[in-house]
Amino acid sequence: MKIILASNNAGKLAELQAMLAPLGVTLVKQAELGISEAEEPFRTFVENALAKARHASQAGGLPALADDAGLCVDAFGGLPGVDTAFYATQFGYAKGDDNNVRALLEQMAGITERRAALVSTLVAVRSADDPEPLIAVGRVTGEIAAEPRGSNGFGFDPVMFIPAFGKTFAELPVEVKNANSHRGMAARQMMDLMRERWL
C-alpha cells in the first residue's frame, strides 16, 4: 500500500518508513508528487496533522499520513508546541533544528524548572473526505539539558534528556531511540490502528 507522507522532513520520513515497514506500506514524500505543504493554522497538534493529511490525500489521490510534533516546555506553559518548527524565527534566527536548539537554550538560561515533553500526533486518512481518520499520539517526558549532547536524531533530540536512560535522545542508538521516542510510540499505535481498520 502506498501512503503519502504529508511532510518534506527527511528525518521524519526515514523514521516513519522504518517503523511502519512491518505493515508493508511504502511512504512517498509529498514533494515527490508535487504536493505543496498545507497551511497549519490551528493551535493543536491533532488539528494541524488532520489538515496536512487531508490536503495531501486530496492533492495526491492516495491515503495520507501526517505527523504534527513538537516540544512542550512546562516553564513556558507548554510552548513552543505547534510552533516548534519555527521556534528560532521568533528570536531572529533562521528556521532550522540547530537554531531551534540554540534559541531554546538561550531562553532557558537561569531557569531551573526544565521539565518538557516531546509530543507526536499521527493522523492517517484513506481519502480527503475520510470521516474516520486514524489518530495516534505519543508523548515522552524528560528535561531540557544544559547543552546539546549526542549526534543521533534531529530536532530537539540533542537536548531532550531522558532520565530513565541518563542520556539525551541524540546519545541513544537509533533503534533504542525509535523504540522509546514520542514518534515511536505514536507509530506503534498507528500500526495497530491500520492493521485493525485498513488492512
C-alpha positions in Angstrom: 0.0 0.0 0.0 1.3 3.4 -0.9 0.7 6.2 1.5 1.7 9.9 1.1 3.7 11.3 3.9 2.4 14.8 4.3 5.8 16.2 5.2 9.1 17.0 3.4 11.2 16.3 6.6 13.8 13.7 5.6 14.2 12.7 9.3 10.5 12.0 9.8 10.4 10.1 6.5 13.3 7.8 7.5 11.9 7.2 11.0 8.4 6.5 10.0 9.3 4.3 7.0 11.4 2.2 9.3 8.7 2.0 11.9 5.9 1.2 9.5 7.9 -1.3 7.4 6.3 -4.4 9.1 3.0 -3.4 7.5 4.4 -3.5 4.0 3.4 0.2 3.4 5.5 2.5 1.3 5.7 6.1 2.3 6.0 8.6 -0.5 7.1 12.2 0.4 4.5 14.7 -0.8 7.2 16.7 -2.6 7.9 13.7 -4.9 4.2 14.0 -6.1 4.5 17.8 -6.5 2.2 18.4 -3.5 2.7 21.7 -1.7 2.8 22.0 2.1 -0.5 22.5 3.8 -1.4 25.5 5.9 -1.2 24.8 9.6 -3.4 27.5 11.2 -4.5 25.5 14.2 -3.3 25.6 17.9 -3.4 21.8 18.5 -1.2 19.0 17.0 -4.2 16.9 16.1 -6.0 19.7 14.1 -2.8 20.5 12.1 -2.0 16.9 11.4 -5.5 16.3 10.1 -5.3 19.4 7.9 -2.0 18.2 6.5 -3.2 14.6 5.9 -6.4 15.8 4.2 -4.5 18.2 2.0 -2.0 15.6 0.8 -4.7 13.0 0.1 -6.8 15.5 -1.8 -3.8 16.6 -4.0 -2.3 13.1 -4.4 -5.4 10.8 -4.7 -3.9 8.3 -2.2 -4.2 7.6 1.5 -2.1 10.1 3.5 -0.2 10.1 6.8 0.7 13.3 8.6 2.7 14.0 11.7 2.5 17.1 13.8 5.0 17.1 16.5 6.6 19.5 18.9 8.2 20.3 22.2 6.1 21.4 25.1 8.1 23.1 27.8 6.5 23.3 31.3 8.2 26.6 32.2 6.8 28.2 29.0 3.2 27.0 29.6 3.5 24.2 27.0 5.1 26.3 24.3 6.5 26.2 21.7 4.0 23.4 21.0 2.7 23.7 17.4 5.1 26.5 16.7 8.2 24.2 17.4 9.4 24.1 13.7 9.6 27.9 13.6 10.7 28.5 17.2 14.1 30.0 16.3 12.5 32.6 14.0 10.8 34.3 17.0 14.3 35.2 18.2 15.9 36.5 15.0 17.4 33.2 13.8 16.8 31.4 10.5 14.4 28.3 10.6 16.3 25.1 11.4 17.0 22.5 14.0 20.3 23.8 15.2 18.9 27.3 15.6 15.9 26.0 17.5 18.2 24.3 20.0 20.3 27.5 20.3 17.2 29.7 20.9 15.7 27.2 23.4 18.9 27.1 25.5 19.2 30.9 25.4 15.6 31.3 26.6 16.0 28.7 29.3 19.2 30.2 30.7 18.8 30.6 34.5 15.5 28.5 34.5 15.7 25.6 36.9 12.3 24.0 36.0 13.4 22.2 32.9 10.7 19.6 32.5 9.4 19.2 28.9 7.6 16.7 26.7 8.1 15.8 23.1 4.7 15.0 21.5 3.9 13.4 18.2 0.4 13.2 16.8 0.0 11.0 13.7 -3.2 11.2 11.6 -4.0 8.9 8.7 -6.8 9.3 6.2 -8.0 6.9 3.4 -9.1 9.9 1.4 -9.5 13.6 1.8 -13.1 13.1 3.0 -12.4 10.2 5.3 -15.0 10.6 8.2 -12.9 8.3 10.5 -9.3 9.4 10.5 -6.9 7.3 12.4 -5.3 9.2 15.3 -2.3 8.1 17.4 -0.4 10.2 20.0 2.9 9.5 21.6 4.4 11.6 24.4 7.7 11.4 26.2 8.6 13.5 29.2 12.1 14.5 30.1 14.2 17.5 30.9 16.0 20.1 28.7 19.7 19.5 29.1 22.0 22.5 29.7 23.8 21.8 26.4 23.4 19.6 23.3 24.8 16.1 23.6 24.9 13.3 21.0 24.8 13.1 17.3 21.9 10.8 16.5 18.4 12.0 15.7 17.2 15.5 14.8 15.2 18.4 16.1 15.5 18.7 19.9 16.9 15.2 20.4 20.4 16.6 21.4 18.8 18.5 24.4 16.0 16.2 25.3 17.4 14.4 28.4 15.5 11.2 29.3 16.1 10.3 33.0 15.3 6.6 32.5 18.3 6.3 30.2 20.5 9.0 31.7 21.1 10.3 28.2 19.6 12.6 25.6 17.7 11.1 22.7 20.6 12.0 20.4 23.0 9.9 22.6 20.9 6.8 22.2 21.4 4.2 19.4 18.8 4.9 16.7 16.9 1.7 17.4 16.7 2.4 21.1 15.5 6.0 20.4 12.9 4.9 17.9 11.6 2.3 20.3 11.2 4.9 23.1 10.5 8.2 21.3 7.2 10.1 21.0 7.2 9.3 17.3 7.9 5.6 18.0 5.0 5.4 20.4 2.7 7.1 18.0 3.9 4.9 15.1 3.2 1.7 17.1 -0.3 2.9 17.9 -0.8 3.8 14.2 0.3 0.4 13.1 -2.2 -1.2 15.3 -5.0 1.1 14.1 -4.0 0.4 10.4 -4.0 -3.3 10.9 -7.4 -3.2 12.7 -9.2 -0.8 10.3 -7.4 -0.7 6.9 -5.6 -3.9 6.2 
